[in-house]
């Protein structure tokens, strides 16, 4: 199975908008590790949560 995202991609979790945008750290199959700006590193099951791609935040 191909990972839905690649390391370096920016995403958001529509179920947890307060987490802010996050950068994908790794993606293996449906397991995507994302470092969110306001929630830290989270392991997401992409079969259960439809992460949305977003633009990288501006500094």
PDB file with one MODEL, atoms N, CA, C and O in Angstrom:
MODEL        1
ATOM      1  N   UNK A   1       0.850  -1.184   0.000  1.00  0.00           N
ATOM      2  CA  UNK A   1       0.000   0.000   0.000  1.00  0.00           C
ATOM      3  C   UNK A   1       0.894   1.245   0.000  1.00  0.00           C
ATOM      4  O   UNK A   1       1.860   1.319   0.759  1.00  0.00           O
ATOM      5  N   UNK A   2       0.575   2.197  -0.834  1.00  0.00           N
ATOM      6  CA  UNK A   2       1.314   3.450  -0.878  1.00  0.00           C
ATOM      7  C   UNK A   2       0.830   4.393   0.210  1.00  0.00           C
ATOM      8  O   UNK A   2      -0.364   4.469   0.499  1.00  0.00           O
ATOM      9  N   UNK A   3       1.750   5.093   0.795  1.00  0.00           N
ATOM     10  CA  UNK A   3       1.388   6.068   1.823  1.00  0.00           C
ATOM     11  C   UNK A   3       0.653   7.235   1.163  1.00  0.00           C
ATOM     12  O   UNK A   3       1.003   7.636   0.053  1.00  0.00           O
ATOM     13  N   UNK A   4      -0.362   7.783   1.834  1.00  0.00           N
ATOM     14  CA  UNK A   4      -1.130   8.886   1.251  1.00  0.00           C
ATOM     15  C   UNK A   4      -0.365  10.208   1.247  1.00  0.00           C
ATOM     16  O   UNK A   4      -0.715  11.118   0.495  1.00  0.00           O
ATOM     17  N   UNK A   5       0.652  10.325   2.060  1.00  0.00           N
ATOM     18  CA  UNK A   5       1.451  11.552   2.158  1.00  0.00           C
ATOM     19  C   UNK A   5       2.921  11.190   2.238  1.00  0.00           C
ATOM     20  O   UNK A   5       3.281  10.050   2.533  1.00  0.00           O
ATOM     21  N   UNK A   6       3.760  12.171   1.974  1.00  0.00           N
ATOM     22  CA  UNK A   6       5.209  11.970   2.039  1.00  0.00           C
ATOM     23  C   UNK A   6       5.805  12.894   3.092  1.00  0.00           C
ATOM     24  O   UNK A   6       5.243  13.955   3.366  1.00  0.00           O
ATOM     25  N   UNK A   7       6.937  12.509   3.691  1.00  0.00           N
ATOM     26  CA  UNK A   7       7.592  13.400   4.649  1.00  0.00           C
ATOM     27  C   UNK A   7       7.831  14.778   4.041  1.00  0.00           C
ATOM     28  O   UNK A   7       8.263  14.917   2.896  1.00  0.00           O
ATOM     29  N   UNK A   8       7.533  15.791   4.854  1.00  0.00           N
ATOM     30  CA  UNK A   8       7.673  17.174   4.402  1.00  0.00           C
ATOM     31  C   UNK A   8       6.363  17.808   3.972  1.00  0.00           C
ATOM     32  O   UNK A   8       6.247  19.033   3.938  1.00  0.00           O
ATOM     33  N   UNK A   9       5.362  16.976   3.638  1.00  0.00           N
ATOM     34  CA  UNK A   9       4.046  17.514   3.281  1.00  0.00           C
ATOM     35  C   UNK A   9       3.428  18.205   4.491  1.00  0.00           C
ATOM     36  O   UNK A   9       3.662  17.803   5.631  1.00  0.00           O
ATOM     37  N   UNK A  10       2.640  19.244   4.238  1.00  0.00           N
ATOM     38  CA  UNK A  10       1.898  19.929   5.290  1.00  0.00           C
ATOM     39  C   UNK A  10       0.433  19.534   5.196  1.00  0.00           C
ATOM     40  O   UNK A  10      -0.140  19.506   4.107  1.00  0.00           O
ATOM     41  N   UNK A  11      -0.179  19.227   6.353  1.00  0.00           N
ATOM     42  CA  UNK A  11      -1.563  18.763   6.408  1.00  0.00           C
ATOM     43  C   UNK A  11      -2.285  19.399   7.591  1.00  0.00           C
ATOM     44  O   UNK A  11      -1.670  20.028   8.451  1.00  0.00           O
ATOM     45  N   UNK A  12      -3.601  19.221   7.613  1.00  0.00           N
ATOM     46  CA  UNK A  12      -4.382  19.567   8.793  1.00  0.00           C
ATOM     47  C   UNK A  12      -5.362  18.440   9.062  1.00  0.00           C
ATOM     48  O   UNK A  12      -5.767  17.714   8.154  1.00  0.00           O
ATOM     49  N   UNK A  13      -5.732  18.309  10.323  1.00  0.00           N
ATOM     50  CA  UNK A  13      -6.711  17.312  10.736  1.00  0.00           C
ATOM     51  C   UNK A  13      -8.043  18.037  10.899  1.00  0.00           C
ATOM     52  O   UNK A  13      -8.205  18.812  11.842  1.00  0.00           O
ATOM     53  N   UNK A  14      -9.001  17.802   9.998  1.00  0.00           N
ATOM     54  CA  UNK A  14     -10.274  18.511  10.083  1.00  0.00           C
ATOM     55  C   UNK A  14     -11.064  18.201  11.359  1.00  0.00           C
ATOM     56  O   UNK A  14     -11.957  18.963  11.729  1.00  0.00           O
ATOM     57  N   UNK A  15     -10.748  17.102  12.029  1.00  0.00           N
ATOM     58  CA  UNK A  15     -11.433  16.751  13.276  1.00  0.00           C
ATOM     59  C   UNK A  15     -10.844  17.486  14.476  1.00  0.00           C
ATOM     60  O   UNK A  15     -11.468  17.551  15.535  1.00  0.00           O
ATOM     61  N   UNK A  16      -9.640  18.040  14.313  1.00  0.00           N
ATOM     62  CA  UNK A  16      -8.935  18.740  15.396  1.00  0.00           C
ATOM     63  C   UNK A  16      -8.339  20.044  14.867  1.00  0.00           C
ATOM     64  O   UNK A  16      -7.116  20.184  14.851  1.00  0.00           O
ATOM     65  N   UNK A  17      -9.158  20.995  14.436  1.00  0.00           N
ATOM     66  CA  UNK A  17      -8.620  22.220  13.825  1.00  0.00           C
ATOM     67  C   UNK A  17      -7.733  23.033  14.761  1.00  0.00           C
ATOM     68  O   UNK A  17      -6.875  23.780  14.291  1.00  0.00           O
ATOM     69  N   UNK A  18      -7.918  22.906  16.068  1.00  0.00           N
ATOM     70  CA  UNK A  18      -7.106  23.665  17.019  1.00  0.00           C
ATOM     71  C   UNK A  18      -5.648  23.191  17.028  1.00  0.00           C
ATOM     72  O   UNK A  18      -4.783  23.884  17.564  1.00  0.00           O
ATOM     73  N   UNK A  19      -5.362  22.023  16.442  1.00  0.00           N
ATOM     74  CA  UNK A  19      -3.989  21.547  16.356  1.00  0.00           C
ATOM     75  C   UNK A  19      -3.177  22.385  15.392  1.00  0.00           C
ATOM     76  O   UNK A  19      -1.949  22.406  15.477  1.00  0.00           O
ATOM     77  N   UNK A  20      -3.836  23.076  14.475  1.00  0.00           N
ATOM     78  CA  UNK A  20      -3.146  23.859  13.461  1.00  0.00           C
ATOM     79  C   UNK A  20      -2.553  22.963  12.385  1.00  0.00           C
ATOM     80  O   UNK A  20      -2.798  21.757  12.366  1.00  0.00           O
ATOM     81  N   UNK A  21      -1.775  23.556  11.495  1.00  0.00           N
ATOM     82  CA  UNK A  21      -1.144  22.751  10.445  1.00  0.00           C
ATOM     83  C   UNK A  21      -0.034  21.891  11.035  1.00  0.00           C
ATOM     84  O   UNK A  21       0.527  22.198  12.087  1.00  0.00           O
ATOM     85  N   UNK A  22       0.265  20.812  10.330  1.00  0.00           N
ATOM     86  CA  UNK A  22       1.328  19.929  10.771  1.00  0.00           C
ATOM     87  C   UNK A  22       2.136  19.416   9.600  1.00  0.00           C
ATOM     88  O   UNK A  22       1.636  19.285   8.483  1.00  0.00           O
ATOM     89  N   UNK A  23       3.407  19.128   9.881  1.00  0.00           N
ATOM     90  CA  UNK A  23       4.285  18.606   8.835  1.00  0.00           C
ATOM     91  C   UNK A  23       4.435  17.098   9.015  1.00  0.00           C
ATOM     92  O   UNK A  23       4.720  16.615  10.111  1.00  0.00           O
ATOM     93  N   UNK A  24       4.239  16.364   7.921  1.00  0.00           N
ATOM     94  CA  UNK A  24       4.371  14.910   7.940  1.00  0.00           C
ATOM     95  C   UNK A  24       5.833  14.557   8.202  1.00  0.00           C
ATOM     96  O   UNK A  24       6.736  15.045   7.522  1.00  0.00           O
ATOM     97  N   UNK A  25       6.047  13.700   9.203  1.00  0.00           N
ATOM     98  CA  UNK A  25       7.384  13.229   9.553  1.00  0.00           C
ATOM     99  C   UNK A  25       7.677  11.891   8.883  1.00  0.00           C
ATOM    100  O   UNK A  25       8.791  11.650   8.419  1.00  0.00           O
ATOM    101  N   UNK A  26       6.661  11.020   8.837  1.00  0.00           N
ATOM    102  CA  UNK A  26       6.792   9.724   8.169  1.00  0.00           C
ATOM    103  C   UNK A  26       5.407   9.247   7.770  1.00  0.00           C
ATOM    104  O   UNK A  26       4.398   9.635   8.359  1.00  0.00           O
ATOM    105  N   UNK A  27       5.386   8.398   6.759  1.00  0.00           N
ATOM    106  CA  UNK A  27       4.120   7.831   6.287  1.00  0.00           C
ATOM    107  C   UNK A  27       4.398   6.423   5.781  1.00  0.00           C
ATOM    108  O   UNK A  27       5.088   6.226   4.781  1.00  0.00           O
ATOM    109  N   UNK A  28       3.843   5.451   6.497  1.00  0.00           N
ATOM    110  CA  UNK A  28       4.007   4.047   6.127  1.00  0.00           C
ATOM    111  C   UNK A  28       2.625   3.433   6.085  1.00  0.00           C
ATOM    112  O   UNK A  28       1.982   3.236   7.116  1.00  0.00           O
ATOM    113  N   UNK A  29       2.179   3.136   4.880  1.00  0.00           N
ATOM    114  CA  UNK A  29       0.821   2.618   4.726  1.00  0.00           C
ATOM    115  C   UNK A  29      -0.169   3.650   5.212  1.00  0.00           C
ATOM    116  O   UNK A  29      -0.131   4.801   4.777  1.00  0.00           O
ATOM    117  N   UNK A  30      -1.054   3.255   6.107  1.00  0.00           N
ATOM    118  CA  UNK A  30      -2.070   4.177   6.630  1.00  0.00           C
ATOM    119  C   UNK A  30      -1.611   4.907   7.887  1.00  0.00           C
ATOM    120  O   UNK A  30      -2.368   5.703   8.444  1.00  0.00           O
ATOM    121  N   UNK A  31      -0.389   4.652   8.343  1.00  0.00           N
ATOM    122  CA  UNK A  31       0.138   5.281   9.568  1.00  0.00           C
ATOM    123  C   UNK A  31       0.963   6.504   9.193  1.00  0.00           C
ATOM    124  O   UNK A  31       2.017   6.387   8.568  1.00  0.00           O
ATOM    125  N   UNK A  32       0.478   7.665   9.576  1.00  0.00           N
ATOM    126  CA  UNK A  32       1.130   8.920   9.231  1.00  0.00           C
ATOM    127  C   UNK A  32       1.496   9.644  10.526  1.00  0.00           C
ATOM    128  O   UNK A  32       0.618   9.957  11.330  1.00  0.00           O
ATOM    129  N   UNK A  33       2.778   9.908  10.731  1.00  0.00           N
ATOM    130  CA  UNK A  33       3.229  10.672  11.891  1.00  0.00           C
ATOM    131  C   UNK A  33       3.357  12.123  11.469  1.00  0.00           C
ATOM    132  O   UNK A  33       4.063  12.456  10.517  1.00  0.00           O
ATOM    133  N   UNK A  34       2.650  12.989  12.209  1.00  0.00           N
ATOM    134  CA  UNK A  34       2.595  14.407  11.873  1.00  0.00           C
ATOM    135  C   UNK A  34       3.007  15.218  13.095  1.00  0.00           C
ATOM    136  O   UNK A  34       2.584  14.922  14.212  1.00  0.00           O
ATOM    137  N   UNK A  35       3.830  16.236  12.883  1.00  0.00           N
ATOM    138  CA  UNK A  35       4.206  17.154  13.947  1.00  0.00           C
ATOM    139  C   UNK A  35       3.368  18.427  13.782  1.00  0.00           C
ATOM    140  O   UNK A  35       3.685  19.285  12.958  1.00  0.00           O
ATOM    141  N   UNK A  36       2.300  18.537  14.573  1.00  0.00           N
ATOM    142  CA  UNK A  36       1.385  19.675  14.494  1.00  0.00           C
ATOM    143  C   UNK A  36       1.927  20.856  15.292  1.00  0.00           C
ATOM    144  O   UNK A  36       2.526  20.676  16.352  1.00  0.00           O
ATOM    145  N   UNK A  37       1.715  22.058  14.779  1.00  0.00           N
ATOM    146  CA  UNK A  37       2.241  23.266  15.423  1.00  0.00           C
ATOM    147  C   UNK A  37       1.741  23.440  16.853  1.00  0.00           C
ATOM    148  O   UNK A  37       2.500  23.882  17.716  1.00  0.00           O
ATOM    149  N   UNK A  38       0.474  23.102  17.123  1.00  0.00           N
ATOM    150  CA  UNK A  38      -0.107  23.347  18.444  1.00  0.00           C
ATOM    151  C   UNK A  38      -0.434  22.077  19.227  1.00  0.00           C
ATOM    152  O   UNK A  38      -1.066  22.143  20.282  1.00  0.00           O
ATOM    153  N   UNK A  39      -0.006  20.919  18.714  1.00  0.00           N
ATOM    154  CA  UNK A  39      -0.320  19.672  19.413  1.00  0.00           C
ATOM    155  C   UNK A  39       0.849  18.702  19.445  1.00  0.00           C
ATOM    156  O   UNK A  39       0.740  17.623  20.026  1.00  0.00           O
ATOM    157  N   UNK A  40       1.968  19.072  18.828  1.00  0.00           N
ATOM    158  CA  UNK A  40       3.124  18.190  18.823  1.00  0.00           C
ATOM    159  C   UNK A  40       2.953  17.009  17.885  1.00  0.00           C
ATOM    160  O   UNK A  40       2.120  17.023  16.978  1.00  0.00           O
ATOM    161  N   UNK A  41       3.758  15.993  18.124  1.00  0.00           N
ATOM    162  CA  UNK A  41       3.798  14.834  17.240  1.00  0.00           C
ATOM    163  C   UNK A  41       2.629  13.897  17.541  1.00  0.00           C
ATOM    164  O   UNK A  41       2.378  13.533  18.690  1.00  0.00           O
ATOM    165  N   UNK A  42       1.924  13.519  16.474  1.00  0.00           N
ATOM    166  CA  UNK A  42       0.772  12.610  16.604  1.00  0.00           C
ATOM    167  C   UNK A  42       0.845  11.538  15.528  1.00  0.00           C
ATOM    168  O   UNK A  42       1.237  11.804  14.393  1.00  0.00           O
ATOM    169  N   UNK A  43       0.461  10.323  15.901  1.00  0.00           N
ATOM    170  CA  UNK A  43       0.364   9.229  14.946  1.00  0.00           C
ATOM    171  C   UNK A  43      -1.087   9.151  14.494  1.00  0.00           C
ATOM    172  O   UNK A  43      -1.990   8.963  15.309  1.00  0.00           O
ATOM    173  N   UNK A  44      -1.305   9.297  13.197  1.00  0.00           N
ATOM    174  CA  UNK A  44      -2.649   9.341  12.627  1.00  0.00           C
ATOM    175  C   UNK A  44      -2.886   8.099  11.782  1.00  0.00           C
ATOM    176  O   UNK A  44      -2.033   7.721  10.978  1.00  0.00           O
ATOM    177  N   UNK A  45      -4.034   7.466  11.958  1.00  0.00           N
ATOM    178  CA  UNK A  45      -4.458   6.376  11.092  1.00  0.00           C
ATOM    179  C   UNK A  45      -5.232   7.010   9.942  1.00  0.00           C
ATOM    180  O   UNK A  45      -6.367   7.451  10.120  1.00  0.00           O
ATOM    181  N   UNK A  46      -4.616   7.056   8.763  1.00  0.00           N
ATOM    182  CA  UNK A  46      -5.225   7.726   7.614  1.00  0.00           C
ATOM    183  C   UNK A  46      -6.463   6.998   7.098  1.00  0.00           C
ATOM    184  O   UNK A  46      -7.195   7.549   6.275  1.00  0.00           O
ATOM    185  N   UNK A  47      -6.715   5.777   7.561  1.00  0.00           N
ATOM    186  CA  UNK A  47      -7.966   5.093   7.210  1.00  0.00           C
ATOM    187  C   UNK A  47      -9.133   5.653   8.016  1.00  0.00           C
ATOM    188  O   UNK A  47     -10.287   5.524   7.608  1.00  0.00           O
ATOM    189  N   UNK A  48      -8.837   6.276   9.161  1.00  0.00           N
ATOM    190  CA  UNK A  48      -9.885   6.801  10.030  1.00  0.00           C
ATOM    191  C   UNK A  48      -9.996   8.320   9.989  1.00  0.00           C
ATOM    192  O   UNK A  48     -11.066   8.872  10.246  1.00  0.00           O
ATOM    193  N   UNK A  49      -8.901   8.996   9.668  1.00  0.00           N
ATOM    194  CA  UNK A  49      -8.888  10.465   9.634  1.00  0.00           C
ATOM    195  C   UNK A  49      -8.434  10.900   8.252  1.00  0.00           C
ATOM    196  O   UNK A  49      -7.362  10.505   7.792  1.00  0.00           O
ATOM    197  N   UNK A  50      -9.244  11.709   7.592  1.00  0.00           N
ATOM    198  CA  UNK A  50      -8.917  12.198   6.262  1.00  0.00           C
ATOM    199  C   UNK A  50      -8.130  13.501   6.393  1.00  0.00           C
ATOM    200  O   UNK A  50      -8.709  14.587   6.380  1.00  0.00           O
ATOM    201  N   UNK A  51      -6.816  13.386   6.518  1.00  0.00           N
ATOM    202  CA  UNK A  51      -5.962  14.576   6.581  1.00  0.00           C
ATOM    203  C   UNK A  51      -6.099  15.354   5.283  1.00  0.00           C
ATOM    204  O   UNK A  51      -6.220  14.777   4.202  1.00  0.00           O
ATOM    205  N   UNK A  52      -6.076  16.686   5.413  1.00  0.00           N
ATOM    206  CA  UNK A  52      -6.169  17.547   4.229  1.00  0.00           C
ATOM    207  C   UNK A  52      -4.835  18.220   3.989  1.00  0.00           C
ATOM    208  O   UNK A  52      -4.221  18.746   4.918  1.00  0.00           O
ATOM    209  N   UNK A  53      -4.379  18.204   2.732  1.00  0.00           N
ATOM    210  CA  UNK A  53      -3.144  18.951   2.430  1.00  0.00           C
ATOM    211  C   UNK A  53      -3.364  20.444   2.574  1.00  0.00           C
ATOM    212  O   UNK A  53      -4.431  20.952   2.227  1.00  0.00           O
ATOM    213  N   UNK A  54      -2.364  21.152   3.083  1.00  0.00           N
ATOM    214  CA  UNK A  54      -2.423  22.603   3.214  1.00  0.00           C
ATOM    215  C   UNK A  54      -1.066  23.179   2.806  1.00  0.00           C
ATOM    216  O   UNK A  54      -0.075  22.455   2.720  1.00  0.00           O
ATOM    217  N   UNK A  55      -1.035  24.473   2.561  1.00  0.00           N
ATOM    218  CA  UNK A  55       0.223  25.161   2.276  1.00  0.00           C
ATOM    219  C   UNK A  55       1.039  25.275   3.557  1.00  0.00           C
ATOM    220  O   UNK A  55       0.486  25.344   4.655  1.00  0.00           O
ATOM    221  N   UNK A  56       2.344  25.295   3.407  1.00  0.00           N
ATOM    222  CA  UNK A  56       3.232  25.469   4.560  1.00  0.00           C
ATOM    223  C   UNK A  56       2.945  26.830   5.196  1.00  0.00           C
ATOM    224  O   UNK A  56       2.726  27.814   4.490  1.00  0.00           O
ATOM    225  N   UNK A  57       2.946  26.885   6.529  1.00  0.00           N
ATOM    226  CA  UNK A  57       2.714  28.172   7.188  1.00  0.00           C
ATOM    227  C   UNK A  57       3.853  29.148   6.901  1.00  0.00           C
ATOM    228  O   UNK A  57       5.003  28.751   6.717  1.00  0.00           O
ATOM    229  N   UNK A  58       3.511  30.410   6.867  1.00  0.00           N
ATOM    230  CA  UNK A  58       4.536  31.441   6.654  1.00  0.00           C
ATOM    231  C   UNK A  58       5.146  31.794   7.999  1.00  0.00           C
ATOM    232  O   UNK A  58       4.461  31.789   9.022  1.00  0.00           O
ATOM    233  N   UNK A  59       6.426  32.099   7.994  1.00  0.00           N
ATOM    234  CA  UNK A  59       7.118  32.454   9.247  1.00  0.00           C
ATOM    235  C   UNK A  59       6.730  33.828   9.722  1.00  0.00           C
ATOM    236  O   UNK A  59       7.216  34.283  10.757  1.00  0.00           O
TER     237      UNK A  59
ENDMDL
END
